[in-house]
Amino acid sequence: MQEIKRKYVVPGDRIIEGNFRPLSNVTKSGNSIFATRIGIAEATRDGIKVIPLSGVYIPRVNDIVIGKIIDHSSLSWQVDISSCFSAHLPAQDVFGRDFSPARDDMNKQLAIGDLVTARIMAFDRTRDPMLTVQDKDLGRIPRGEFLKISATRVPRLIGKRGSMIQTIEQATQTRILIGQNGIVVVTGRNAEGTQLAIRAIRMVEEEAHTSNLTQRIKTLLNVPEPQSTETLPESAESEGQKLNSIPDTEEQVQEELGKGDIE
C-alpha cells in the first residue's frame, strides 16, 4: 500500500489517487479519494480515512456513552448525551419487567443530575436513541469529576490498544471512564492525582492533531523512560561477572529475581 503522510485536509481536498478503500469522512470519485471533513488524512491497512478535528456526536448502535439524567416521564428517563439527539432510558430496563409506574419511585433509582454509563440499544435517526444499562459495568456513576471533550478526540485519548488512557491512569492513580460521546469521568484516590489526570486529558484534547503527543503526556505526568539494557556501564558489567561466580543456588535466586524485574 502506498504510504501517505498524515496531513491536514478540508472538504474537497484530494488525499490520494489509486486503488484504495475509502473509510470514514472521505469519498471516492473515479480513482481518487477526497476529504469530506476538516481533519487529518491517514492511511491504514484497511484504507483511507480522515480524523475530524471537530464535530457533533452522532449516536451509533452499541456505542458506550455517558449521559446526564435531565428529566423523566412515567415510563422512562430522558438523558442528555451531548448530541443533537436526547436519549431515553426505559424504566423497565432498570426496575425489571414487573415495573409499575404507580408503585415504583423512579427518583430513588436515578434522579435528575445523576450520571449514567449506558449502551445505545437502538437508533435510526427517525426517533431519539434508546439506551440500556443491562450490560456489565453500566449504570449509575456514584462519584467522580465530570468533563467534556470533543467526541472526535476520544480515539486519541484512548490510544492504540488503550495505551494513552492506561498511561494516564497508572501515573495518576485514577480510574477514567470515557464515553464515545466525549463525556469523561475521572475518579481518583486524591485531589492532586485527579487534577493531574484532568490536565493530561485536556492536553490530549488540545494537541490531538500534533506529533509526539505521547511523549509530552509522559513528561507532564513524570513517567520515567524504560532503561535500555543493550549497553551496560562498566560497573554493571563487573557486577555481572561477580554474579557468574556465585554458586548455583544463589544464581538461581538472582535469575528468578531478574525474571520478576522484566515482567
Backbone torsions as a table, in degrees:
resi	resn	phi	psi	omega
1	MET	NA	132.0	178.8
2	GLN	-62.9	134.8	-178.8
3	GLU	-84.9	139.5	170.4
4	ILE	-125.8	143.5	178.2
5	LYS	-78.5	145.2	174.9
6	ARG	-60.3	130.0	-177.2
7	LYS	-148.0	154.0	176.6
8	TYR	-71.9	139.7	177.4
9	VAL	-138.8	157.8	173.3
10	VAL	-124.8	162.8	-179.7
11	PRO	-52.8	130.1	-179.9
12	GLY	101.3	-17.4	178.6
13	ASP	-65.9	135.2	173.9
14	ARG	-82.1	121.4	-176.1
15	ILE	-85.4	-47.1	-175.3
16	ILE	-161.6	157.7	177.7
17	GLU	-121.0	135.0	-179.6
18	GLY	143.9	-175.1	-177.2
19	ASN	-86.1	74.8	-178.7
20	PHE	-116.9	152.6	-179.9
21	ARG	-89.0	126.1	176.7
22	PRO	-77.8	132.9	179.3
23	LEU	-105.5	-110.4	-174.7
24	SER	-104.1	142.9	175.2
25	ASN	61.8	29.9	175.6
26	VAL	-139.7	164.4	174.6
27	THR	-139.6	150.8	-178.8
28	LYS	-109.0	131.1	177.6
29	SER	-132.6	115.8	-175.4
30	GLY	65.6	-120.8	179.6
31	ASN	-108.1	13.7	-176.6
32	SER	-119.6	151.9	176.5
33	ILE	-113.5	130.2	-176.6
34	PHE	-118.5	150.8	178.1
35	ALA	-78.5	144.8	174.6
36	THR	-116.4	-2.5	179.3
37	ARG	-136.8	156.5	170.8
38	ILE	-74.9	127.4	-178.5
39	GLY	174.0	-154.3	-178.5
40	ILE	-115.9	122.1	178.9
41	ALA	-77.7	140.0	-177.2
42	GLU	-146.5	140.6	176.1
43	ALA	-103.8	132.9	175.3
44	THR	-124.6	178.3	178.2
45	ARG	-63.7	-26.3	-178.0
46	ASP	-84.1	-23.9	-178.7
47	GLY	154.3	-152.6	-175.1
48	ILE	-111.9	136.6	177.9
49	LYS	-144.3	165.4	173.6
50	VAL	-119.6	125.9	175.5
51	ILE	-86.6	109.8	-175.1
52	PRO	-68.2	147.1	179.2
53	LEU	-90.3	-14.8	177.7
54	SER	-159.7	166.8	177.7
55	GLY	153.4	156.8	178.6
56	VAL	-83.3	142.1	179.0
57	TYR	-70.4	126.7	174.8
58	ILE	-109.4	120.0	-176.1
59	PRO	-61.4	148.2	173.8
60	ARG	-134.7	144.0	179.3
61	VAL	-58.5	134.8	180.0
62	ASN	80.8	-0.3	171.3
63	ASP	-62.9	140.8	171.3
64	ILE	-94.6	120.7	-176.2
65	VAL	-125.1	160.3	172.5
66	ILE	-115.1	127.0	-177.4
67	GLY	-132.8	166.9	179.5
68	LYS	-115.2	132.1	176.9
69	ILE	-69.2	123.6	-178.0
70	ILE	-117.9	-14.6	179.9
71	ASP	-173.5	171.6	172.6
72	HIS	-153.7	151.7	172.6
73	SER	-102.5	-164.0	178.6
74	SER	-77.5	-12.5	-174.4
75	LEU	-123.3	-12.4	-177.3
76	SER	-159.3	161.9	173.7
77	TRP	-97.3	144.1	172.7
78	GLN	-95.2	130.9	-171.9
79	VAL	-124.2	127.6	175.2
80	ASP	-82.7	116.2	179.7
81	ILE	-112.9	24.3	177.8
82	SER	56.1	48.5	179.1
83	SER	-137.2	175.6	173.7
84	CYS	-77.7	-3.1	176.7
85	PHE	-115.5	136.4	169.5
86	SER	-87.6	146.1	-178.9
87	ALA	-105.1	162.1	179.6
88	HIS	-127.2	134.7	176.7
89	LEU	-112.8	110.7	-178.0
90	PRO	-63.4	138.3	178.8
91	ALA	-62.1	-34.0	179.7
92	GLN	-63.1	-27.7	178.5
93	ASP	-65.8	-28.6	-179.0
94	VAL	-95.0	-46.1	-175.4
95	PHE	-83.5	-25.9	-175.3
96	GLY	105.5	178.0	-175.1
97	ARG	-65.9	-24.5	-178.1
98	ASP	-88.5	19.2	179.3
99	PHE	-59.1	136.2	177.0
100	SER	-131.1	117.6	179.0
101	PRO	-56.8	-30.0	-178.4
102	ALA	-77.8	-26.7	-174.3
103	ARG	-101.8	-38.4	-171.6
104	ASP	-94.3	133.2	179.0
105	ASP	-92.7	108.9	-176.2
106	MET	-65.3	-30.9	-178.8
107	ASN	-66.9	-21.4	178.6
108	LYS	-74.8	-23.5	178.0
109	GLN	-91.0	-50.9	-179.6
110	LEU	-142.1	117.9	-179.8
111	ALA	-101.1	162.3	177.4
112	ILE	-59.6	130.0	-177.6
113	GLY	101.5	-16.4	178.3
114	ASP	-68.2	147.6	175.1
115	LEU	-101.0	140.8	178.1
116	VAL	-133.4	146.5	168.7
117	THR	-99.1	129.0	-174.9
118	ALA	-145.1	163.8	175.1
119	ARG	-110.0	138.6	177.0
120	ILE	-75.2	113.2	-174.5
121	MET	-87.6	-35.0	-178.5
122	ALA	-151.8	140.4	176.7
123	PHE	-169.5	129.8	179.1
124	ASP	-137.4	15.2	178.3
125	ARG	72.0	-6.1	176.3
126	THR	-94.7	-13.9	176.6
127	ARG	-150.1	165.3	-176.7
128	ASP	-64.1	152.7	-179.6
129	PRO	-62.8	147.1	175.6
130	MET	-107.0	132.0	-176.9
131	LEU	-106.3	160.0	170.5
132	THR	-138.5	148.8	175.3
133	VAL	-121.1	22.5	-175.2
134	GLN	-78.8	-19.9	-177.5
135	ASP	-77.1	168.5	-179.9
136	LYS	-63.3	142.3	176.2
137	ASP	67.7	15.1	176.5
138	LEU	-104.4	162.5	178.6
139	GLY	126.4	-163.1	-177.1
140	ARG	-65.8	137.9	176.2
141	ILE	-95.6	113.4	-171.9
142	PRO	-69.8	-32.4	-177.9
143	ARG	-160.5	170.8	178.1
144	GLY	136.3	162.6	177.3
145	GLU	-89.0	127.8	-175.3
146	PHE	-98.0	133.1	172.3
147	LEU	-147.3	158.8	-177.4
148	LYS	-121.7	133.3	173.5
149	ILE	-123.9	169.2	176.3
150	SER	-65.4	135.8	179.5
151	ALA	-59.8	-25.0	179.6
152	THR	-71.8	-15.2	-179.5
153	ARG	-91.2	-7.8	-175.6
154	VAL	-58.2	-47.0	178.8
155	PRO	-59.2	-36.4	179.9
156	ARG	-70.4	-36.0	178.9
157	LEU	-67.4	-38.7	178.2
158	ILE	-69.9	-44.4	-179.5
159	GLY	81.4	170.6	179.4
160	LYS	-65.3	122.8	-179.2
161	ARG	53.2	32.0	176.2
162	GLY	77.2	16.4	-173.3
163	SER	-65.4	-41.7	-175.9
164	MET	-68.5	-48.7	-176.5
165	ILE	-67.6	-33.3	177.1
166	GLN	-65.7	-39.4	177.7
167	THR	-60.7	-44.7	-179.2
168	ILE	-66.6	-45.3	-178.3
169	GLU	-61.9	-46.1	-176.7
170	GLN	-67.0	-39.6	-177.3
171	ALA	-72.9	-27.4	-175.9
172	THR	-108.9	-1.6	-178.8
173	GLN	54.0	52.1	179.5
174	THR	-126.6	165.8	169.8
175	ARG	-116.1	128.1	-174.3
176	ILE	-120.6	119.6	175.3
177	LEU	-97.0	132.3	-177.5
178	ILE	-125.3	123.7	172.7
179	GLY	-92.9	146.2	178.6
180	GLN	-68.5	-6.6	174.8
181	ASN	-91.1	5.6	175.5
182	GLY	91.6	5.7	176.2
183	ILE	-91.6	132.5	-177.0
184	VAL	-126.9	138.1	175.9
185	VAL	-125.3	124.7	-177.2
186	VAL	-111.0	125.7	176.9
187	THR	-121.1	123.0	-176.5
188	GLY	-127.1	167.5	177.7
189	ARG	-73.9	-27.9	179.8
190	ASN	-148.5	165.4	-176.1
191	ALA	-65.5	-35.2	-178.4
192	GLU	-63.4	-46.7	179.3
193	GLY	-64.2	-39.8	-180.0
194	THR	-63.5	-45.6	-179.4
195	GLN	-66.8	-35.0	177.4
196	LEU	-66.6	-40.1	177.5
197	ALA	-62.3	-41.2	179.2
198	ILE	-64.0	-39.8	176.5
199	ARG	-60.1	-42.6	-179.9
200	ALA	-65.5	-41.2	179.3
201	ILE	-63.5	-42.6	178.5
202	ARG	-64.1	-36.5	178.2
203	MET	-64.1	-42.1	177.9
204	VAL	-61.2	-43.2	-179.1
205	GLU	-62.0	-44.1	-174.9
206	GLU	-77.1	-28.8	-172.9
207	GLU	-119.5	23.1	-176.4
208	ALA	-60.1	-26.8	-175.9
209	HIS	-88.3	-1.0	-176.1
210	THR	-97.7	162.4	179.0
211	SER	-88.6	163.0	179.0
212	ASN	58.7	28.1	-179.1
213	LEU	-66.5	-40.0	-179.3
214	THR	-57.6	-42.4	180.0
215	GLN	-64.8	-38.8	179.5
216	ARG	-69.0	-35.4	176.7
217	ILE	-64.9	-42.8	178.8
218	LYS	-63.1	-36.8	177.7
219	THR	-66.2	-43.6	177.7
220	LEU	-59.3	-40.9	-176.2
221	LEU	-87.7	-1.3	-179.9
222	ASN	59.7	43.3	178.1
223	VAL	-85.4	120.5	-178.3
224	PRO	-68.6	144.4	176.4
225	GLU	-76.6	141.7	177.2
226	PRO	-64.2	135.1	-177.8
227	GLN	-79.8	134.7	179.6
228	SER	-73.5	141.6	178.1
229	THR	-105.3	8.5	-177.8
230	GLU	-70.5	-40.1	179.7
231	THR	-123.4	127.4	-179.7
232	LEU	-108.8	143.6	174.9
233	PRO	-63.9	161.0	-176.2
234	GLU	-56.7	-38.0	-179.7
235	SER	-63.8	-37.6	-179.8
236	ALA	-68.1	-36.4	178.4
237	GLU	-63.8	-40.5	-180.0
238	SER	-66.8	-35.1	177.0
239	GLU	-64.4	-37.7	178.3
240	GLY	-63.6	-37.5	178.0
241	GLN	-65.1	-36.6	178.3
242	LYS	-65.1	-39.3	-179.8
243	LEU	-63.1	-34.2	-179.0
244	ASN	-64.9	-22.2	-178.0
245	SER	-93.7	-0.8	-178.9
246	ILE	-76.1	144.8	178.3
247	PRO	-55.1	159.8	-173.6
248	ASP	-55.7	-42.5	-176.4
249	THR	-62.9	-44.1	178.1
250	GLU	-67.3	-37.8	-179.7
251	GLU	-62.8	-37.1	178.4
252	GLN	-65.5	-39.3	177.7
253	VAL	-61.5	-46.6	-179.2
254	GLN	-63.3	-37.1	179.8
255	GLU	-63.7	-42.6	179.2
256	GLU	-65.4	-39.6	177.0
257	LEU	-62.3	-39.8	178.9
258	GLY	-62.4	-40.0	177.9
259	LYS	-63.0	-39.3	179.0
260	GLY	-64.2	-37.7	179.7
261	ASP	-64.1	-39.2	-177.7
262	ILE	-66.4	-40.9	178.5
263	GLU	-63.8	NA	NA
